[in-house]
Amino acid sequence: MLNGSKMFITNGPIADVAVVYAVTDKEAGHGGVSCFIVEKDTPGFSAGKPLHKMGVRSSQTSELVFDNCEIPEENLLGPEGGGFLMALQTLEWDRSALLAPMVGGTERAIELCASYALERKQFGRPIADFQAMRHKLADMKIFPHRRAAAHLPHRVQQGPGPAAQSS
């Protein structure tokens, strides 16, 4: 029986099936988290209205609500208590997949900042001529995001362990 809610679920309002992680043994710590498959028409399960977000608008996001939601035993995904490790593996893939579009957005923002710094004039010259502004632009560019985006998916594919690189 599941009771509670989870906010900011990607594709929550349109998904036919949800993968849900829930505590099944409070005494077992990480080993007390299990993973379940919950179908859209399961009694007691509902999704809220799509949320309005600032970014990543290509996927709908909502709250999922569980109100005395009975999950059949055959909907347990993996071993009971194995949900925490499954969640970590899923997060590694998600983070590696989300990194590339974020890198692209960051690079575009840096380009816009640099262009603006060349156009905006203060004291008769572009603000890009001022050392403080150059330092700010350099700080944005130094972050090795492109390298991380190129190597993280390969590390995730090699197996467990890249959680540190993906955080």
N, C-alpha and C positions, 0 to 999 in steps of 0.2 A: 504494500500500500504506500503510495507516494503522496505526500502533502507538502505544499510550499510553492515557491515560484523562482524563476530565474529570469533576469533582465538582460537585454541586449543580445538576443539570440539571432545570429545570422540566418536568414531565410525562414525564421520562425513563422511568419504569417502565411507562407505559401508551401511549406514542407508537408509531404504526406507522411513522413516518418521522422522521428527525432531520436537521436542517441543521447541518453540521459545518464549522467553520473550522479549517484546518490549514496549517502552513508547507509550501510546495511549493518554495521557493527561499530557502535560508538567507542567501544573499549579497544578496538584494534588499530586505532590511528590511521595511517595511510593504507594499511591492509584491510580497513573496514569500508573502503569505497568500492562499489560495484557499478557495472555498466549495463544499461538496459536499452532495448529497442522499444519505443512507444509509438504506436500508430495513431494517426490523426483522429480517427473515430473512436479511440479508447474512452469509455465513460470516465468523466472527471478530469479529462485533459483538454486544455484550450489554449489558444494563442491570442494575444492581445492585438490591438490595431498596430499597423506599421508606425514606427517612430520616425520623426523628422530628424535627420542627422546633418552635420556639417560636412562630413567627408564620406567616402566609400558609399556613394548613393546608388551604386549599381546593384547592391543587394539589399533586400528588404530586411528590416530588423524589428523584433518585437519582444515582448515578455511572453514566457510560457508559464502556465498556471496548472498546478496539480492539486485537485481537491478530492481526496479519497480515491485516488486513481489506482485501480488494481492492475498490476502488471503480472501476466502469466509467467510461470517459472521458465517456460521455453523462450521467453524474451530476454533472458539473461544473456549478455554478450560476453563471452569469455568466462573464466572462473569467477566464482563469488570472491570478492575481495581483490580482484585483479584490475579494478577500474582505474586506480591512481596511475599505475604504469602505462595503461592504455591512453589515459588522458595526456601524459607527458609526451608520448610518441606522436599523438595527434597534434599537440601544440608545436612540436618541432617542425612538422610538415607545414602547418598553417603559417608559422612565422617565416619559413623559408619562401613560401609562395607569396606572402604579402610584402616581402622585402623589395622585390623588383619594382612594383609600381610606386612604392614609397620613394625609392631611389630616384626614379624618373621625375616624380613631383618635386623632390628636393632640388634636383639639378635644374629644373625649370625655374623654381623660385630663386635660386642663386643667379641664374641668367637675368631674370627680371630685375633683381637688386643691382647687379652690376650695370645693366643698361640704364637704370634710373640714376645711379651714381654718376654716370657719364653725362646724362642730360641735365640733371638738377644743378643749378649754379648757386653759389653762395660767395659773396665777396668777389664777384666777377670771374669765378672759375668753377669748373665742375667739382662737386664734393668728392669725387673719386681722387682728386689731387691731394686731399688731406690724409695725413698718415693714419689718423684714428679710423677713418672710413676704410682705408685699405686693410687695416688690421681686422676690422669687422668682416669684410668680405673674405679675407684669408682664413679666418676662423671657420667660416661656413664651408669653405672648400676643402679644408684639411681632412675632415672626417673621412675615413676610408670606406665609405658606404658602397662604392662601386665594387671594390674587391670582395667585400662581404657578400654582396648579392651574387657574385659570380661563383663563390666557393661554397656557400652554405648548403645549397641543394645537393651537391655532391657528397658533402659530409653527412647529411641526413640519410642519403641513400645507402651509405656504407654501414649503417646500423646504429644501435644505441650509443649515446654519448655526446652528441653535439648540442645538448641543451644549453651548455654554457655559451657556445658561439651564437645561438639563436636568441639569447636573452638580451 
